[in-house]
Amino acid sequence: MTDLVRTRLRRLHDEYAAAANRAVAEGREDLLTQLVADYPDAALRVMTTGDTHPTPC
């Protein structure tokens, strides 16, 4: 794995973590469930295509 991919994965993680924290703070369990379901696919896109914008809901 290249440093660029690692950086993109870290950014993706940070964005999803922030979105998850907002969902928890707002009592949005439905959104949290969706974020959890979407994250693996978004991470896979970063690793396989270099997609830099698989942002959370």
Backbone as JSON Lines, residues from 0, in Angstrom:
{"i":0,"aa":"M","n":[0.86,-1.18,0.0],"ca":[0.0,0.0,0.0],"c":[0.9,1.23,0.0]}
{"i":1,"aa":"T","n":[0.57,2.16,-0.86],"ca":[1.38,3.37,-0.98],"c":[1.04,4.38,0.13]}
{"i":2,"aa":"D","n":[1.93,5.32,0.3],"ca":[1.68,6.38,1.29],"c":[0.45,7.2,0.9]}
{"i":3,"aa":"L","n":[0.25,7.41,-0.4],"ca":[-0.91,8.17,-0.86],"c":[-2.21,7.45,-0.48]}
{"i":4,"aa":"V","n":[-2.25,6.15,-0.68],"ca":[-3.45,5.39,-0.31],"c":[-3.65,5.44,1.2]}
{"i":5,"aa":"R","n":[-2.58,5.3,1.95],"ca":[-2.69,5.38,3.42],"c":[-3.26,6.74,3.84]}
{"i":6,"aa":"T","n":[-2.77,7.79,3.21],"ca":[-3.26,9.14,3.52],"c":[-4.74,9.26,3.19]}
{"i":7,"aa":"R","n":[-5.13,8.75,2.04],"ca":[-6.54,8.81,1.64],"c":[-7.42,7.99,2.57]}
{"i":8,"aa":"L","n":[-6.92,6.83,2.99],"ca":[-7.7,6.01,3.94],"c":[-7.82,6.71,5.28]}
{"i":9,"aa":"R","n":[-6.77,7.37,5.73],"ca":[-6.83,8.1,7.01],"c":[-7.85,9.23,6.9]}
{"i":10,"aa":"R","n":[-7.85,9.95,5.77],"ca":[-8.81,11.03,5.57],"c":[-10.24,10.48,5.55]}
{"i":11,"aa":"L","n":[-10.43,9.36,4.86],"ca":[-11.74,8.73,4.82],"c":[-12.2,8.34,6.22]}
{"i":12,"aa":"H","n":[-11.29,7.72,6.98],"ca":[-11.61,7.33,8.35],"c":[-12.02,8.55,9.18]}
{"i":13,"aa":"D","n":[-11.24,9.61,9.07],"ca":[-11.54,10.82,9.85],"c":[-12.9,11.4,9.47]}
{"i":14,"aa":"E","n":[-13.22,11.4,8.17],"ca":[-14.52,11.92,7.73],"c":[-15.66,11.05,8.24]}
{"i":15,"aa":"Y","n":[-15.51,9.74,8.16],"ca":[-16.56,8.85,8.63],"c":[-16.7,8.93,10.16]}
{"i":16,"aa":"A","n":[-15.58,9.03,10.86],"ca":[-15.65,9.14,12.33],"c":[-16.38,10.41,12.73]}
{"i":17,"aa":"A","n":[-16.09,11.52,12.06],"ca":[-16.77,12.77,12.38],"c":[-18.26,12.66,12.07]}
{"i":18,"aa":"A","n":[-18.6,12.05,10.93],"ca":[-20.01,11.87,10.57],"c":[-20.71,10.97,11.57]}
{"i":19,"aa":"A","n":[-20.03,9.92,12.0],"ca":[-20.61,9.01,12.99],"c":[-20.83,9.73,14.32]}
{"i":20,"aa":"N","n":[-19.88,10.54,14.73],"ca":[-20.03,11.29,15.98],"c":[-21.21,12.25,15.91]}
{"i":21,"aa":"R","n":[-21.36,12.91,14.75],"ca":[-22.51,13.81,14.58],"c":[-23.82,13.03,14.64]}
{"i":22,"aa":"A","n":[-23.84,11.86,14.01],"ca":[-25.06,11.04,14.01],"c":[-25.41,10.62,15.43]}
{"i":23,"aa":"V","n":[-24.43,10.24,16.22],"ca":[-24.68,9.85,17.61],"c":[-25.2,11.06,18.4]}
{"i":24,"aa":"A","n":[-24.56,12.21,18.22],"ca":[-24.97,13.41,18.95],"c":[-26.4,13.82,18.61]}
{"i":25,"aa":"E","n":[-26.81,13.55,17.38],"ca":[-28.16,13.92,16.93],"c":[-29.18,12.8,17.18]}
{"i":26,"aa":"G","n":[-28.72,11.69,17.75],"ca":[-29.63,10.58,18.0],"c":[-30.07,9.88,16.71]}
{"i":27,"aa":"R","n":[-29.25,9.95,15.68],"ca":[-29.59,9.39,14.36],"c":[-29.01,8.0,14.2]}
{"i":28,"aa":"E","n":[-29.59,7.05,14.89],"ca":[-29.11,5.67,14.79],"c":[-29.23,5.14,13.36]}
{"i":29,"aa":"D","n":[-30.26,5.6,12.64],"ca":[-30.43,5.17,11.25],"c":[-29.24,5.6,10.4]}
{"i":30,"aa":"L","n":[-28.79,6.83,10.58],"ca":[-27.65,7.34,9.82],"c":[-26.37,6.62,10.24]}
{"i":31,"aa":"L","n":[-26.21,6.38,11.52],"ca":[-25.05,5.66,12.0],"c":[-24.98,4.26,11.39]}
{"i":32,"aa":"T","n":[-26.11,3.59,11.34],"ca":[-26.17,2.26,10.72],"c":[-25.76,2.32,9.26]}
{"i":33,"aa":"Q","n":[-26.21,3.34,8.56],"ca":[-25.86,3.5,7.14],"c":[-24.37,3.79,6.97]}
{"i":34,"aa":"L","n":[-23.82,4.62,7.83],"ca":[-22.39,4.92,7.76],"c":[-21.55,3.66,7.97]}
{"i":35,"aa":"V","n":[-21.93,2.88,8.95],"ca":[-21.21,1.63,9.24],"c":[-21.29,0.69,8.04]}
{"i":36,"aa":"A","n":[-22.43,0.63,7.41],"ca":[-22.61,-0.25,6.25],"c":[-21.82,0.25,5.04]}
{"i":37,"aa":"D","n":[-21.72,1.55,4.86],"ca":[-21.07,2.13,3.68],"c":[-19.55,2.18,3.76]}
{"i":38,"aa":"Y","n":[-19.02,2.25,4.96],"ca":[-17.58,2.47,5.12],"c":[-16.7,1.43,4.42]}
{"i":39,"aa":"P","n":[-16.95,0.13,4.57],"ca":[-16.06,-0.85,3.9],"c":[-16.01,-0.66,2.38]}
{"i":40,"aa":"D","n":[-17.14,-0.39,1.76],"ca":[-17.15,-0.16,0.31],"c":[-16.37,1.1,-0.05]}
{"i":41,"aa":"A","n":[-16.52,2.14,0.74],"ca":[-15.79,3.38,0.48],"c":[-14.28,3.16,0.61]}
{"i":42,"aa":"A","n":[-13.88,2.42,1.63],"ca":[-12.45,2.13,1.82],"c":[-11.92,1.27,0.67]}
{"i":43,"aa":"L","n":[-12.7,0.31,0.24],"ca":[-12.29,-0.53,-0.88],"c":[-12.12,0.3,-2.15]}
{"i":44,"aa":"R","n":[-13.02,1.25,-2.37],"ca":[-12.89,2.13,-3.54],"c":[-11.58,2.92,-3.49]}
{"i":45,"aa":"V","n":[-11.22,3.4,-2.32],"ca":[-9.96,4.14,-2.18],"c":[-8.79,3.22,-2.52]}
{"i":46,"aa":"M","n":[-8.82,2.01,-2.04],"ca":[-7.71,1.09,-2.25],"c":[-7.62,0.59,-3.69]}
{"i":47,"aa":"T","n":[-8.75,0.46,-4.37],"ca":[-8.72,-0.12,-5.71],"c":[-8.74,0.9,-6.84]}
{"i":48,"aa":"T","n":[-9.32,2.06,-6.6],"ca":[-9.45,3.04,-7.68],"c":[-8.78,4.37,-7.37]}
{"i":49,"aa":"G","n":[-8.39,4.56,-6.13],"ca":[-7.81,5.84,-5.76],"c":[-8.83,6.94,-5.6]}
{"i":50,"aa":"D","n":[-10.12,6.55,-5.52],"ca":[-11.2,7.53,-5.37],"c":[-10.93,8.36,-4.12]}
{"i":51,"aa":"T","n":[-10.86,9.66,-4.3],"ca":[-10.55,10.55,-3.17],"c":[-11.79,11.18,-2.56]}
{"i":52,"aa":"H","n":[-12.97,10.88,-3.1],"ca":[-14.18,11.52,-2.59],"c":[-15.29,10.55,-2.22]}
{"i":53,"aa":"P","n":[-14.97,9.39,-1.61],"ca":[-16.06,8.52,-1.16],"c":[-16.55,8.97,0.2]}
{"i":54,"aa":"T","n":[-17.1,10.16,0.24],"ca":[-17.47,10.78,1.51],"c":[-18.73,10.18,2.1]}
{"i":55,"aa":"P","n":[-18.84,10.26,3.42],"ca":[-20.02,9.73,4.1],"c":[-21.27,10.54,3.8]}
{"i":56,"aa":"C","n":[-22.4,9.97,4.16],"ca":[-23.71,10.6,3.97],"c":[-23.76,11.98,4.58]}
